[in-house]
């Protein structure tokens, strides 16, 4: 199996460390397998958390081989597979985290710096007890590796509206410029706005000015098994990048 795939007009490198624990997934990390990433006959991306033959939970991640800069980043999330059926992303297992994000290579900065995230998770809480399912954040550019990266995080939580269709796909995006970022979530069929936030007048220390690879991943919070012991599968219809004009 190759460690790169073509999807949505880009080449992507698939993370594959089946035999060792790595971040994310504090405190011990997760394992990531190329077997959890594939593109189906419709051109949709699948990310899957599953148990391997040794009982280890394997997660999924891929990143563009190209670094991308200012502009609009959009994904259409078809949903998750639950009990053999496709349902909306807010039905994600409470211990799973699904994300699209910028992350710096080691040549640009320490872990956690320069980062821009769309993360969806209940962070281990029951769905009815945790409102901020959508998590949007940017990280300071100049943190040192010895510092607590959360201290440099500009985080915003967003509640998924109660009237969101359990069947409709969703559009999640951010527009990144030199001094601002706008996060937005839309109904994929009606384009009705679900939630948004806008951060303006940011400094070069608050938002990265550098091109970076774009990642998608699906992993286990605190490396805990899925809440029901079943695999978790997320389907993404497409990714789109529109450079800033």
C-alpha positions as CSV (number, residue, x, y, z in Angstrom):
1,X,0.0,0.0,0.0
2,X,1.4,3.4,-1.0
3,X,1.9,6.1,1.6
4,X,0.6,8.8,-0.7
5,X,-2.8,9.3,-2.3
6,X,-4.4,11.8,-4.7
7,X,-7.5,13.5,-3.4
8,X,-9.3,16.8,-4.2
9,X,-6.6,17.9,-6.6
10,X,-3.7,17.5,-4.1
11,X,-1.2,14.8,-3.3
12,X,-1.4,13.7,0.4
13,X,1.1,11.8,2.5
14,X,-0.4,9.3,4.9
15,X,0.9,8.9,8.4
16,X,1.9,5.4,9.3
17,X,3.4,4.5,12.7
18,X,1.5,1.4,13.6
19,X,4.0,0.2,16.1
20,X,4.7,3.3,18.2
21,X,2.7,5.9,20.2
22,X,2.9,9.5,19.0
23,X,0.9,12.7,19.6
24,X,-1.8,13.7,19.6
25,X,-3.6,11.9,22.4
26,X,-2.0,13.1,25.6
27,X,-0.6,11.7,27.9
28,X,0.6,8.6,25.9
29,X,-0.3,9.3,22.3
30,X,-1.9,7.2,19.6
31,X,-0.9,4.8,16.8
32,X,-1.6,5.8,13.2
33,X,-2.1,3.4,10.3
34,X,-2.2,3.9,6.6
35,X,-4.9,1.3,6.5
36,X,-7.3,3.8,8.1
37,X,-7.1,6.2,5.1
38,X,-8.6,5.7,1.6
39,X,-10.5,7.3,-1.2
40,X,-13.6,5.5,-2.5
41,X,-15.0,5.2,-6.0
42,X,-16.9,8.5,-5.6
43,X,-13.8,10.3,-4.7
44,X,-14.7,10.7,-1.0
45,X,-12.1,10.5,1.7
46,X,-12.5,8.0,4.5
47,X,-10.7,8.2,7.8
48,X,-11.1,5.3,10.2
49,X,-10.2,4.4,13.8
50,X,-10.0,0.6,14.2
51,X,-8.5,-2.2,16.2
52,X,-5.7,-4.1,14.5
53,X,-5.1,-7.9,14.9
54,X,-3.2,-7.3,18.1
55,X,-6.0,-5.3,19.7
56,X,-4.2,-1.9,19.3
57,X,-6.4,1.1,18.4
58,X,-5.1,2.6,15.1
59,X,-6.0,6.2,14.1
60,X,-5.8,8.0,10.8
61,X,-4.0,11.1,9.5
62,X,-2.8,12.6,6.2
63,X,-1.3,15.9,5.1
64,X,-0.7,17.7,1.8
65,X,2.8,17.3,0.4
66,X,2.5,21.0,-0.6
67,X,2.5,23.9,1.8
68,X,-0.4,26.3,1.5
69,X,-0.7,30.0,2.6
70,X,-3.3,32.7,2.9
71,X,-6.8,32.0,1.6
72,X,-9.9,30.0,2.2
73,X,-9.8,26.3,3.3
74,X,-13.0,24.4,3.0
75,X,-14.1,20.8,3.6
76,X,-17.5,19.2,3.1
77,X,-18.1,16.5,5.7
78,X,-20.5,13.9,4.6
79,X,-20.8,12.5,8.1
80,X,-19.9,9.4,10.2
81,X,-20.9,5.8,9.9
82,X,-23.0,4.8,12.8
83,X,-24.6,1.3,13.1
84,X,-23.9,0.8,9.4
85,X,-25.6,4.1,8.3
86,X,-24.2,7.5,7.4
87,X,-25.3,10.2,9.8
88,X,-24.2,13.8,10.6
89,X,-20.8,14.5,12.0
90,X,-22.2,15.5,15.4
91,X,-22.8,11.8,16.0
92,X,-19.1,11.3,16.4
93,X,-18.1,8.9,19.2
94,X,-17.4,11.0,22.4
95,X,-13.8,9.8,22.6
96,X,-12.9,10.6,19.0
97,X,-11.5,13.9,17.6
98,X,-11.9,14.8,13.9
99,X,-9.9,17.8,12.6
100,X,-8.7,19.8,9.6
101,X,-5.7,22.0,10.4
102,X,-2.5,23.7,9.5
103,X,0.5,22.4,11.3
104,X,4.1,23.5,11.0
105,X,7.0,21.3,9.9
106,X,9.9,21.1,12.4
107,X,11.8,23.6,10.3
108,X,9.2,26.3,11.0
109,X,8.6,26.0,14.7
110,X,8.1,23.7,17.8
111,X,5.0,21.6,18.1
112,X,1.9,23.6,18.8
113,X,3.2,26.9,17.3
114,X,1.8,28.4,14.1
115,X,-1.1,25.9,14.3
116,X,-4.7,26.6,13.0
117,X,-7.4,24.1,13.9
118,X,-10.9,23.1,13.2
119,X,-11.5,20.3,15.7
120,X,-14.8,18.4,16.3
121,X,-15.1,16.4,19.5
122,X,-17.0,15.9,22.8
123,X,-13.6,15.4,24.5
124,X,-14.9,12.3,26.4
125,X,-18.1,13.9,27.7
126,X,-21.6,12.6,26.9
127,X,-23.0,14.4,23.9
128,X,-25.8,16.0,26.0
129,X,-23.3,17.4,28.5
130,X,-20.9,19.1,26.1
131,X,-22.1,22.0,23.9
132,X,-18.9,23.2,22.2
133,X,-18.6,20.3,19.7
134,X,-16.9,22.6,17.1
135,X,-13.6,23.9,18.3
136,X,-11.7,26.7,16.5
137,X,-8.2,27.8,17.4
138,X,-5.0,29.5,16.4
139,X,-1.7,29.2,18.3
140,X,1.0,31.7,19.0
141,X,4.0,31.8,16.6
142,X,6.8,32.3,19.1
143,X,6.2,29.8,21.9
144,X,9.3,27.9,23.0
145,X,9.1,24.1,23.1
146,X,9.4,24.2,26.9
147,X,6.4,26.4,27.4
148,X,2.7,25.3,27.8
149,X,1.3,25.7,24.3
150,X,-2.2,26.1,25.6
151,X,-1.0,29.5,27.0
152,X,-0.6,30.7,23.5
153,X,-3.9,29.3,22.2
154,X,-6.7,31.6,21.0
155,X,-9.6,29.2,21.3
156,X,-13.3,29.5,20.5
157,X,-16.0,26.9,21.0
158,X,-19.1,26.7,18.9
159,X,-22.4,24.9,19.6
160,X,-24.0,22.9,16.9
161,X,-27.6,24.2,16.5
162,X,-30.3,21.8,17.8
163,X,-32.2,21.9,14.5
164,X,-29.3,20.7,12.3
165,X,-30.5,17.9,10.0
166,X,-29.0,14.5,11.1
167,X,-28.6,13.6,7.4
168,X,-27.2,16.7,5.7
169,X,-23.5,17.0,5.0
170,X,-21.8,20.1,6.5
171,X,-19.3,22.7,5.2
172,X,-16.6,23.7,7.6
173,X,-14.0,26.3,6.6
174,X,-11.7,29.1,7.6
175,X,-10.3,32.1,5.8
176,X,-6.8,32.9,6.8
177,X,-5.2,36.3,6.0
178,X,-2.2,38.2,7.3
179,X,-4.1,39.8,10.1
180,X,-7.4,37.9,10.5
181,X,-9.1,34.6,10.4
182,X,-12.8,33.7,10.0
183,X,-14.1,30.3,11.0
184,X,-17.5,29.2,9.6
185,X,-19.8,26.2,9.6
186,X,-22.7,25.8,7.1
187,X,-25.4,23.3,6.2
188,X,-24.0,21.5,3.2
189,X,-27.4,21.4,1.3
190,X,-29.1,24.6,2.4
191,X,-26.0,26.7,3.1
192,X,-27.7,28.0,6.2
193,X,-25.1,29.4,8.6
194,X,-24.6,27.1,11.6
195,X,-21.9,29.1,13.5
196,X,-19.0,31.5,12.9
197,X,-16.4,33.6,14.6
198,X,-14.1,36.3,13.3
199,X,-10.7,37.4,14.7
200,X,-9.4,40.7,13.4
201,X,-6.3,42.9,13.9
202,X,-4.1,39.9,14.7
203,X,-0.3,40.5,14.9
204,X,2.4,38.4,13.3
205,X,3.0,36.8,16.6
206,X,-0.7,35.7,16.9
207,X,-1.3,34.2,13.4
208,X,1.3,32.5,11.3
209,X,2.5,34.2,8.1
210,X,4.1,31.0,6.8
211,X,2.7,28.5,4.3
212,X,2.2,25.1,5.9
213,X,0.9,21.6,5.0
214,X,-2.8,21.0,5.7
215,X,-3.7,17.9,7.7
216,X,-6.8,15.8,8.3
217,X,-6.9,13.4,11.2
218,X,-9.1,11.2,13.3
219,X,-7.8,10.2,16.7
220,X,-8.7,9.2,20.2
221,X,-8.7,11.8,23.0
222,X,-6.3,10.7,25.8
223,X,-5.8,7.5,23.7
224,X,-9.0,6.1,25.2
225,X,-10.8,3.3,23.2
226,X,-14.0,4.3,21.5
227,X,-17.0,4.5,23.9
228,X,-18.8,1.5,22.5
229,X,-15.8,-0.5,21.4
230,X,-16.7,-0.1,17.7
231,X,-14.6,1.4,14.9
232,X,-15.2,5.1,14.0
233,X,-15.4,6.2,10.4
234,X,-15.6,9.8,9.0
235,X,-16.3,10.6,5.4
236,X,-15.2,13.9,3.7
237,X,-16.6,14.6,0.3
238,X,-14.0,17.2,-0.7
239,X,-11.4,19.7,0.3
240,X,-10.9,23.0,-1.4
241,X,-8.2,25.7,-1.2
242,X,-8.8,29.1,-2.7
243,X,-5.6,31.3,-2.5
244,X,-6.0,34.8,-1.3
245,X,-6.2,37.3,-4.2
